[in-house]
Amino acid sequence: MGVSMIETAFEGTGCLLSLETRFAFLLLIGSGLMIRSLVRLQQEDHGFRPDHVLTLRVPVGPTGKYDTRPRQMAYYLNSA
């Protein structure tokens, strides 16, 4: 009776190991496909040249003309 319990435990462990291996392989394939997609996205033409894009940060702080939240939101809505 003790031997059959040990055999059952080994069968369960083997099944669990097999499932873990399959799941790890599935995750490996999925991550490889995601990395390949990201590389392709970086190589695509975006319709503009990112090295010629100019960005600007406009600080609208709590002091000055835009001291309240509604005035700050109105400024951002009007400037866009």
Secondary structure by P-SEA (a helix, b strand, c coil): caaaaaaaaaaaaaaaaaaaaaaaaaaaaaaaaaaaaaaaaaacccccccccbbbbbbbbccccccccaaaaaaaaaaac
